[in-house]
Amino acid sequence: MLPSTLISIADLKARRDTWAAEGHRLAFVPTMGALHEGHLSLVRAAKSAADRVIVSIFVNPTQFAPSEDLSKYPRTISADLELLASEAVDAVFLPNDTTMYPEGFQTFVHGKGMALQLEGISRPHHFEGVLTVVLKLFNLVQPDIVFFGKKDYQQWRLISQMVTDLNLPVKVIGCETVRESDGLAMSSRNRYLSGSERPIAAAIFQGLDAARQLYRQGERSTSKLLAACHSQITAHPELLLEYIEIRRRRDLNAFETDLTEEAVLLLAAKLGKTRLIDNIELD
């Protein structure tokens, strides 16, 4: 049986209020659809932490720049609902653009600091759209706990910071990246890769893992760790690095030279027409 679908805000509110009256703990997994095993791992984590689970599917237009792939973003709602049914999700919120951004909408969440680094350099309005839609979803769903994948590491950290800064009554959990057998991080955009590009994409994880192995051997020089990652990736000229950085996990600030606290290695690369991001915590 397919999960219950909630189209309007009124439908969502009625279901949420019923569960609240019954004393249920509510978990929430926001998505843009085109679901894969990475999303389902979040759903399973949510089910283990709460009595009821809501998943939202909404391709958020405000986080796409005019030059980006909003119109081409995969929309697979029937398949998505089948997958969520297999995980026994309690309800799926399916708002449309007008529901989320009614006529006259003009208020956005503008992050500073962390939002202006890394992804924020090449995509300056991306996180404004992300934070705005996530805040709206939090206000509508009113979950006790929410789950995000660490594959979008900067997004996860920014949302956690927003929850802290704005005193939102929700707990944010980051879940480990789910990978294909060759290490490529699962992503809805992987379906854009051609047959010849797909094996090349695995070099991204090979580079990340090379740096992690060097770190485990005791190396703490940022330049040497970055070089280890860089050499693996640049062995494939088809992969065009946009950035490759080692940052502090807690705030994504840069290190002076050597690593002095918990770190994460993050990168973005283009392969053909597909832009891929990935990261690995150095531990």
Secondary structure, 3 states (H helix, E strand, C coil): CCCEEECCHHHHHHHHHHHHHCCCCEEEEEECCCCCHHHHHHHHHHHHHCCEEEEEECCCHHHCCCCCCCCCCCCCHHHHHHHHHHCCCCEEECCCHHHHCCCCCCCCCCCCHHHHCCHHHHCCCHHHHHHHHHHHHHHHHCCCEEEEEHHHHHHHHHHHHHHHHCCCCCEEEEECCCECCCCCECCHHHHHCCCCHHHHHCHHHHHHHHHHHHHHCCCCEHHHHHHHHHHHHHCCCCEEEEEEEEEECCCCCECCCECCCCEEEEEEEEECCEEEEEEEEEC
